[in-house]
């Protein structure tokens, strides 16, 4: 359990980094070991080469002695000067060979101890060879043969050969030891390199298999979460589509109600115009005197009826305004619910990663539309409140007119004394009617604006409905993708199990 929990805490980037870092670590370790071993091998190879150079220098020294001895004997026997050429060449070469031997064996104390004796014997031999040549030149063949036959040069030459042979034997011993060291280094390096490669292959293969299993677990878990989120998103989109359908229906009902209110407002305006005309006629009749009292009474009765109708219409308009306010509250609640659903959808899309980015864009558009619906609802609420205020003002003015008409009716018998006051009341009634007409016209304009706003709300609701359908389609596609991922992970695990 701890190992699985630890693997879940590793991101995909960390796992790939580990898969790359482990082979690099092995390469660095193998390279470091190869570098150190190569340096040791170079040192050992250099030592072998140095020993071979010493052997070559010793062989050159011995060869130079042999050339000198051969040339000296040929000249002693024949007296021919051409036999002295090898002698002279050997004499020059032996100096160089001894200097080279001394330089190359400077790190070998035992060889350095032999060099003084070797140089002494070489000098003695050179003197002996040179003496025999001089005797041959000056005294002839017989004297030279006697000098050579004395054996002094032979004993010196044997001693030189013995020292050189000893030095060669020691160098060959060193050569064998150093060659064995080189062989051992090569063999050890080859074995270590093969073992390191096998170990690296095993570790990298194990790590690769572990990372593949971890990635399969992570991808499977992510796909399962994506599938669950897609299902939740699909359910939310379905609910959102249902709510949007209800919102569209409600918006249509509100639009119908607003159209009815607009028609009612126009009727009220027409009635107000009619009331204003009647008031003017009444004022003219009042100025006509007593002859028009009967007509004035009928006109007052008609005015009271019209005022009652105006009051009834205004009360109906007030009631319709209250109904619109309730509908606007419903629209605002629907907009808030849509906004909350859009926010939840955005959060779910963010949790889904790159696969939910497209749905996140759709959810954000839904949230913006919900904000627009909410703003339009607030505007409608404000307009409805204005309509209510204007309606209340109109009702109050109409009630005042009704009271004035009733007072005129009750005091109609005292026409002579109160006729002027009746005319004043009729003028006030005409002014109130004009005010009612103006107010109703404003109300009509406001209701038309509300109707336009409700049309915008209805259009926004349709757009939200379309977005909800797109969201539902995206959720279905996301669910299909998560199912495909889970199927691939399961097939991969089944294939790996079959290989094992």
C-alpha positions as CSV (number, residue, x, y, z in Angstrom):
1,X,0.0,0.0,0.0
2,X,2.8,2.4,0.8
3,X,4.5,1.7,-2.5
4,X,1.3,2.3,-4.4
5,X,0.6,5.5,-2.5
6,X,4.1,6.7,-3.2
7,X,3.7,6.0,-6.9
8,X,0.5,8.0,-7.0
9,X,2.3,11.1,-5.5
10,X,4.7,11.0,-8.4
11,X,3.6,13.0,-11.4
12,X,4.0,11.7,-15.0
13,X,6.9,14.2,-15.5
14,X,8.7,12.9,-12.4
15,X,8.3,9.3,-13.5
16,X,9.7,10.0,-17.0
17,X,12.5,11.9,-15.3
18,X,13.3,8.9,-13.2
19,X,13.2,6.7,-16.2
20,X,15.7,8.9,-17.9
21,X,17.9,9.6,-14.8
22,X,18.5,6.0,-13.9
23,X,20.1,5.0,-17.3
24,X,22.1,8.3,-17.2
25,X,23.3,7.4,-13.7
26,X,24.4,4.0,-14.9
27,X,26.1,5.6,-17.9
28,X,27.9,8.1,-15.6
29,X,29.0,5.3,-13.2
30,X,30.2,3.0,-16.1
31,X,31.9,5.9,-17.7
32,X,33.7,6.9,-14.5
33,X,34.8,3.3,-13.9
34,X,35.9,3.1,-17.6
35,X,37.9,6.3,-17.3
36,X,39.7,5.2,-14.1
37,X,40.4,1.7,-15.5
38,X,41.6,3.3,-18.8
39,X,44.0,5.5,-16.9
40,X,45.3,2.5,-15.0
41,X,45.5,0.6,-18.2
42,X,47.4,3.4,-19.9
43,X,49.9,3.5,-16.9
44,X,50.4,-0.3,-17.1
45,X,50.7,-0.2,-20.9
46,X,53.2,2.6,-20.6
47,X,55.2,0.5,-18.1
48,X,55.2,-2.4,-20.5
49,X,56.3,-0.1,-23.3
50,X,59.0,1.3,-21.1
51,X,60.3,-2.2,-20.3
52,X,60.4,-3.0,-24.0
53,X,62.4,0.2,-24.7
54,X,64.9,-0.9,-22.0
55,X,65.2,-4.3,-23.6
56,X,65.7,-2.7,-27.0
57,X,68.4,-0.4,-25.5
58,X,70.2,-3.3,-23.9
59,X,70.0,-5.3,-27.1
60,X,71.4,-2.3,-29.0
61,X,74.3,-2.1,-26.5
62,X,75.1,-5.8,-26.9
63,X,74.7,-5.5,-30.7
64,X,77.1,-2.5,-30.8
65,X,79.7,-4.6,-28.8
66,X,79.3,-7.4,-31.3
67,X,79.8,-5.0,-34.2
68,X,82.9,-3.6,-32.6
69,X,84.3,-7.1,-31.9
70,X,83.5,-8.3,-35.4
71,X,85.1,-5.3,-37.1
72,X,88.2,-5.6,-34.8
73,X,88.7,-9.3,-35.6
74,X,88.2,-8.8,-39.4
75,X,90.8,-6.0,-39.4
76,X,93.3,-8.0,-37.3
77,X,93.0,-11.0,-39.6
78,X,93.0,-9.2,-43.0
79,X,94.4,-5.8,-42.3
80,X,91.7,-4.3,-44.5
81,X,90.6,-0.9,-43.4
82,X,87.0,-1.5,-44.6
83,X,86.5,-3.9,-41.6
84,X,86.9,-0.9,-39.3
85,X,83.7,0.6,-40.4
86,X,81.5,-1.7,-38.3
87,X,83.9,-1.1,-35.4
88,X,83.6,2.7,-35.7
89,X,79.8,2.5,-36.0
90,X,79.6,0.3,-33.0
91,X,81.8,2.5,-31.0
92,X,79.5,5.5,-31.7
93,X,76.4,3.5,-31.1
94,X,77.5,2.0,-27.8
95,X,77.7,5.5,-26.3
96,X,74.2,6.3,-27.3
97,X,72.9,2.9,-26.2
98,X,74.5,3.2,-22.7
99,X,73.0,6.7,-22.3
100,X,69.6,5.5,-23.3
101,X,69.9,2.5,-20.9
102,X,70.9,4.9,-18.1
103,X,68.0,7.2,-18.8
104,X,65.4,4.4,-19.1
105,X,66.5,2.6,-15.9
106,X,66.6,5.7,-13.7
107,X,63.6,4.4,-11.8
108,X,65.2,1.0,-11.2
109,X,67.7,1.0,-8.4
110,X,69.1,-2.5,-9.1
111,X,69.7,-1.7,-12.8
112,X,71.3,1.6,-11.8
113,X,73.7,-0.4,-9.5
114,X,74.8,-2.6,-12.5
115,X,75.4,0.4,-14.8
116,X,78.8,1.6,-13.3
117,X,80.3,-1.9,-13.6
118,X,78.9,-2.2,-17.1
119,X,80.4,1.1,-18.2
120,X,83.8,0.2,-16.7
121,X,83.8,-3.2,-18.5
122,X,82.7,-1.4,-21.7
123,X,85.5,1.1,-21.4
124,X,88.0,-1.8,-20.8
125,X,86.8,-3.7,-23.8
126,X,87.0,-0.6,-26.0
127,X,90.5,-0.1,-24.9
128,X,91.4,-3.7,-25.5
129,X,89.8,-3.7,-29.0
130,X,91.5,-0.4,-29.8
131,X,94.9,-1.7,-28.6
132,X,94.7,-4.8,-30.8
133,X,93.9,-2.6,-33.8
134,X,96.9,-0.4,-33.0
135,X,99.2,-3.4,-32.7
136,X,97.9,-4.7,-36.0
137,X,98.6,-1.4,-37.6
138,X,102.1,-0.9,-36.1
139,X,103.5,-4.3,-35.5
140,X,101.8,-6.6,-37.9
141,X,99.6,-9.7,-37.8
142,X,101.6,-11.9,-35.5
143,X,101.8,-9.4,-32.7
144,X,98.1,-8.6,-33.0
145,X,97.3,-12.3,-32.9
146,X,99.3,-12.7,-29.7
147,X,97.4,-9.8,-28.1
148,X,94.0,-11.3,-29.2
149,X,95.1,-14.8,-28.2
150,X,95.9,-13.6,-24.6
151,X,92.1,-13.7,-24.0
152,X,91.8,-10.4,-22.1
153,X,89.2,-9.0,-24.5
154,X,87.2,-12.2,-24.4
155,X,86.9,-12.2,-20.6
156,X,85.8,-8.6,-20.6
157,X,83.3,-9.3,-23.4
158,X,81.9,-12.3,-21.4
159,X,81.6,-10.1,-18.3
160,X,79.7,-7.5,-20.3
161,X,77.4,-10.1,-21.8
162,X,76.8,-11.5,-18.3
163,X,75.8,-8.1,-16.9
164,X,73.6,-7.3,-20.0
165,X,72.0,-10.7,-19.8
166,X,71.2,-10.1,-16.1
167,X,69.7,-6.8,-16.9
168,X,67.7,-8.3,-19.8
169,X,66.5,-11.1,-17.5
170,X,65.3,-8.6,-14.9
171,X,63.6,-6.5,-17.5
172,X,61.9,-9.5,-18.9
173,X,60.7,-10.4,-15.4
174,X,59.3,-6.9,-15.1
175,X,57.8,-7.2,-18.5
176,X,56.0,-10.4,-17.5
177,X,54.7,-8.8,-14.3
178,X,53.5,-5.7,-16.1
179,X,52.0,-7.6,-18.9
180,X,50.1,-9.7,-16.4
181,X,48.8,-6.5,-14.7
182,X,47.6,-5.3,-18.1
183,X,45.9,-8.6,-18.8
184,X,44.3,-8.5,-15.4
185,X,43.1,-4.9,-15.9
186,X,41.6,-5.8,-19.3
187,X,39.9,-8.9,-18.0
188,X,38.6,-7.1,-14.9
189,X,37.3,-4.2,-17.0
190,X,35.6,-6.5,-19.4
191,X,33.9,-8.5,-16.6
192,X,32.9,-5.3,-14.8
193,X,31.6,-3.7,-17.9
194,X,29.5,-6.7,-18.8
195,X,28.2,-7.0,-15.3
196,X,27.3,-3.3,-15.1
197,X,25.5,-3.5,-18.5
198,X,23.5,-6.5,-17.3
199,X,22.7,-4.8,-14.0
200,X,21.8,-1.6,-15.8
201,X,19.5,-3.5,-18.2
202,X,17.8,-5.3,-15.3
203,X,17.3,-2.1,-13.3
204,X,16.2,0.0,-16.2
205,X,13.8,-2.8,-17.3
206,X,12.4,-3.1,-13.8
207,X,12.0,0.7,-13.5
208,X,10.4,0.8,-16.9
209,X,7.9,-1.9,-16.0
210,X,7.2,-0.2,-12.6
211,X,6.6,3.2,-14.3
212,X,4.4,1.6,-16.9
213,X,2.3,0.0,-14.2
214,X,2.2,3.3,-12.3
215,X,1.1,5.2,-15.4
216,X,-1.5,2.6,-16.1
217,X,-2.9,3.0,-12.6
218,X,-2.8,6.8,-12.8
219,X,-4.4,6.9,-16.3
220,X,-7.0,4.4,-15.2
221,X,-7.9,6.4,-12.1
222,X,-7.9,9.7,-14.1
223,X,-10.2,8.0,-16.8
224,X,-12.5,6.7,-14.0
225,X,-12.7,10.2,-12.5
226,X,-13.3,11.7,-16.0
227,X,-16.1,9.2,-16.6
228,X,-17.7,10.0,-13.2
229,X,-17.3,13.7,-13.9
230,X,-18.8,13.3,-17.4
231,X,-21.8,11.5,-16.0
232,X,-22.3,14.2,-13.4
233,X,-21.9,16.8,-16.1
234,X,-24.4,15.0,-18.3
235,X,-26.9,14.9,-15.5
236,X,-26.3,18.6,-14.8
237,X,-26.7,19.4,-18.5
238,X,-29.9,17.5,-18.6
239,X,-31.2,19.3,-15.6
240,X,-30.0,22.6,-17.1
241,X,-31.8,21.8,-20.3
242,X,-35.0,21.1,-18.4
243,X,-34.7,24.3,-16.4
244,X,-34.0,26.2,-19.6
245,X,-37.1,24.8,-21.2
246,X,-39.2,25.9,-18.2
247,X,-37.5,29.3,-18.4
248,X,-38.4,29.7,-22.1
249,X,-42.0,28.8,-21.4
250,X,-42.1,31.2,-18.5
251,X,-40.6,34.0,-20.7
252,X,-43.2,33.4,-23.3
253,X,-46.0,33.6,-20.7
254,X,-44.5,36.8,-19.4
255,X,-44.3,38.2,-22.9
256,X,-48.0,37.4,-23.5
257,X,-48.9,39.0,-20.1
258,X,-46.9,42.1,-21.0
259,X,-48.7,42.4,-24.4
260,X,-52.0,42.2,-22.6
261,X,-50.8,44.9,-20.2
262,X,-49.8,47.0,-23.1
263,X,-53.2,46.6,-24.7
264,X,-54.8,47.5,-21.4
265,X,-52.6,50.6,-21.1
266,X,-53.7,51.7,-24.5
267,X,-57.3,51.3,-23.6
268,X,-56.8,53.3,-20.5
269,X,-55.1,56.0,-22.5
270,X,-58.1,56.1,-24.9
271,X,-60.4,56.2,-21.9
272,X,-58.4,59.1,-20.5
273,X,-58.7,60.9,-23.8
274,X,-62.4,60.4,-23.8
275,X,-62.6,61.6,-20.2
276,X,-60.7,64.7,-21.1
277,X,-63.0,65.4,-24.0
278,X,-66.1,64.9,-21.8
279,X,-64.6,67.3,-19.2
280,X,-64.1,70.0,-21.9
281,X,-67.7,69.5,-23.0
282,X,-68.8,69.7,-19.5
283,X,-66.9,72.9,-19.0
284,X,-68.5,74.4,-22.1
285,X,-72.0,73.3,-21.0
286,X,-71.4,74.8,-17.5
287,X,-70.6,78.2,-19.1
288,X,-73.8,77.9,-21.2
289,X,-76.0,78.4,-18.1
290,X,-79.1,76.9,-16.7
291,X,-80.3,75.6,-20.1
292,X,-77.6,72.9,-20.0
293,X,-78.2,71.7,-16.4
294,X,-79.9,68.6,-17.6
295,X,-77.2,67.9,-20.1
296,X,-74.6,68.7,-17.5
297,X,-76.2,66.2,-15.1
298,X,-76.1,63.5,-17.7
299,X,-72.5,64.4,-18.5
300,X,-71.6,64.2,-14.8
301,X,-73.2,60.8,-14.6
302,X,-71.2,59.8,-17.7
303,X,-68.1,61.2,-16.3
304,X,-68.6,59.3,-13.0
305,X,-69.0,56.1,-15.0
306,X,-65.9,56.7,-17.0
307,X,-64.0,57.5,-13.9
308,X,-65.2,54.3,-12.4
309,X,-64.0,52.5,-15.5
310,X,-60.6,54.3,-15.2
311,X,-60.3,53.3,-11.6
312,X,-61.2,49.7,-12.4
313,X,-58.6,49.6,-15.3
314,X,-56.0,51.2,-13.1
315,X,-56.6,48.7,-10.3
316,X,-56.4,46.0,-12.9
317,X,-53.1,47.5,-14.2
318,X,-51.8,47.6,-10.6
319,X,-52.7,43.9,-10.1
320,X,-51.0,43.0,-13.5
321,X,-47.9,44.9,-12.4
322,X,-47.8,42.9,-9.2
323,X,-48.1,39.7,-11.3
324,X,-45.3,40.9,-13.5
325,X,-43.1,41.5,-10.4
326,X,-43.8,37.9,-9.3
327,X,-42.9,36.6,-12.7
328,X,-39.7,38.7,-12.7
329,X,-38.8,37.2,-9.4
330,X,-39.2,33.8,-10.9
331,X,-37.0,34.8,-13.8
332,X,-34.3,36.1,-11.5
333,X,-34.4,32.8,-9.4
334,X,-34.0,30.8,-12.7
335,X,-31.1,33.0,-13.8
336,X,-29.4,32.6,-10.4
337,X,-29.9,28.8,-10.6
338,X,-28.5,28.8,-14.2
339,X,-25.5,30.8,-13.0
340,X,-24.9,28.4,-10.1
341,X,-25.1,25.4,-12.5
342,X,-22.7,27.1,-14.9
343,X,-20.2,27.8,-12.1
344,X,-20.5,24.1,-11.0
345,X,-20.0,23.0,-14.6
346,X,-16.9,25.3,-14.9
347,X,-15.4,23.7,-11.8
348,X,-16.1,20.2,-13.1
349,X,-14.5,21.2,-16.4
350,X,-11.4,22.5,-14.7
351,X,-11.1,19.3,-12.8
352,X,-11.3,17.3,-16.1
353,X,-8.2,19.0,-17.4
354,X,-7.6,19.4,-21.2
355,X,-10.5,17.1,-22.0
356,X,-13.0,19.5,-20.2
357,X,-11.6,22.7,-21.7
358,X,-14.3,22.9,-24.4
359,X,-17.0,22.2,-21.9
360,X,-15.5,24.9,-19.6
361,X,-15.9,27.4,-22.5
362,X,-19.5,26.4,-23.0
363,X,-20.2,26.6,-19.3
364,X,-18.7,30.1,-19.1
365,X,-20.9,31.2,-22.0
366,X,-23.9,29.8,-20.1
367,X,-22.9,31.8,-17.0
368,X,-22.6,35.0,-19.0
369,X,-26.1,34.4,-20.5
370,X,-27.4,33.8,-17.0
371,X,-25.8,37.1,-15.9
372,X,-27.5,38.8,-18.8
373,X,-30.9,37.3,-17.9
374,X,-30.4,38.4,-14.3
375,X,-29.6,41.9,-15.4
376,X,-32.6,42.0,-17.7
377,X,-34.8,40.7,-14.8
378,X,-33.5,43.6,-12.6
379,X,-34.4,46.1,-15.3
380,X,-37.8,44.6,-15.6
381,X,-38.3,44.8,-11.9
382,X,-37.3,48.4,-11.9
383,X,-39.7,49.2,-14.8
384,X,-42.5,47.3,-13.0
385,X,-41.9,49.4,-9.9
386,X,-42.1,52.5,-12.0
387,X,-45.4,51.2,-13.5
388,X,-46.7,50.5,-10.0
389,X,-45.8,54.1,-8.9
390,X,-47.5,55.6,-11.9
391,X,-50.5,53.4,-11.4
392,X,-50.9,54.4,-7.8
393,X,-50.6,58.0,-8.8
394,X,-53.2,57.6,-11.5
395,X,-55.5,55.7,-9.1
396,X,-55.2,58.4,-6.5
397,X,-55.9,61.1,-9.1
398,X,-58.8,59.2,-10.5
399,X,-60.2,58.7,-7.0
400,X,-60.0,62.4,-6.4
401,X,-61.9,63.0,-9.7
402,X,-64.5,60.4,-8.6
403,X,-64.9,62.2,-5.3
404,X,-65.3,65.5,-7.1
405,X,-68.0,64.1,-9.4
406,X,-69.9,62.6,-6.5
407,X,-69.7,66.0,-4.7
408,X,-71.0,67.7,-7.8
409,X,-73.9,65.2,-8.0
410,X,-74.9,65.7,-4.4
411,X,-74.8,69.5,-4.7
412,X,-76.4,69.6,-8.1
413,X,-79.7,71.1,-6.7
414,X,-77.8,74.3,-5.6
415,X,-76.6,74.8,-9.2
416,X,-76.9,78.5,-9.1
417,X,-74.7,78.9,-6.0
418,X,-72.2,76.2,-6.9
419,X,-72.1,76.4,-10.7
420,X,-68.8,78.1,-10.7
421,X,-67.3,75.5,-8.4
422,X,-68.7,72.7,-10.6
423,X,-66.9,74.3,-13.6
424,X,-63.7,74.4,-11.5
425,X,-64.1,70.7,-10.7
426,X,-64.7,69.9,-14.3
427,X,-61.5,71.8,-15.2
428,X,-59.6,69.8,-12.6
429,X,-61.1,66.6,-13.9
430,X,-59.9,67.5,-17.4
431,X,-56.4,68.2,-16.1
432,X,-56.4,64.9,-14.2
433,X,-57.6,63.1,-17.3
434,X,-54.8,64.6,-19.3
435,X,-52.4,63.5,-16.6
436,X,-54.0,60.1,-16.7
437,X,-53.6,60.1,-20.5
438,X,-49.9,61.1,-20.2
439,X,-49.3,58.5,-17.4
440,X,-50.9,55.7,-19.4
441,X,-48.9,56.7,-22.5
442,X,-45.7,56.5,-20.4
443,X,-47.0,53.2,-19.0
444,X,-47.6,51.9,-22.5
445,X,-44.1,52.9,-23.6
446,X,-42.6,51.3,-20.4
447,X,-44.6,48.1,-21.1
448,X,-43.3,48.0,-24.6
449,X,-39.8,48.3,-23.3
450,X,-40.6,45.5,-20.8
451,X,-41.9,43.5,-23.7
452,X,-38.7,44.0,-25.6
453,X,-36.7,43.1,-22.5
454,X,-38.7,39.9,-22.1
455,X,-38.1,39.1,-25.8
456,X,-34.4,39.5,-25.1
457,X,-34.8,37.3,-22.0
458,X,-36.6,34.7,-24.1
459,X,-33.9,34.8,-26.8
460,X,-31.2,34.5,-24.1
461,X,-33.1,31.5,-22.6
462,X,-33.1,29.9,-26.1
463,X,-29.4,30.5,-26.4
464,X,-29.0,28.9,-22.9
465,X,-31.1,26.0,-24.1
466,X,-28.9,25.6,-27.2
467,X,-25.7,25.8,-25.0
468,X,-27.2,23.2,-22.6
469,X,-27.7,20.9,-25.6
470,X,-24.1,21.4,-26.6
471,X,-23.0,20.8,-23.0
472,X,-25.0,17.6,-23.0
473,X,-23.4,16.5,-26.3
474,X,-19.9,17.4,-24.9
475,X,-20.6,15.5,-21.7
476,X,-21.5,12.4,-23.8
477,X,-18.4,12.7,-25.9
478,X,-16.3,13.1,-22.7
479,X,-17.9,10.0,-21.3
480,X,-17.1,8.1,-24.5
481,X,-13.4,9.2,-24.3
482,X,-13.1,8.1,-20.7
483,X,-14.6,4.7,-21.5
484,X,-12.1,4.4,-24.4
485,X,-9.2,5.3,-22.0
486,X,-10.3,2.7,-19.5
487,X,-10.6,0.1,-22.2
488,X,-7.1,0.8,-23.4
489,X,-5.7,0.7,-19.9
490,X,-7.4,-2.7,-19.2
491,X,-6.2,-4.1,-22.5
492,X,-2.7,-3.0,-21.7
493,X,-2.8,-4.6,-18.3
494,X,-4.2,-7.8,-19.8
495,X,-1.4,-7.9,-22.4
496,X,1.3,-7.4,-19.8
497,X,-0.2,-10.1,-17.6
498,X,-0.2,-12.5,-20.6
499,X,3.5,-11.7,-21.3
500,X,4.3,-12.4,-17.6
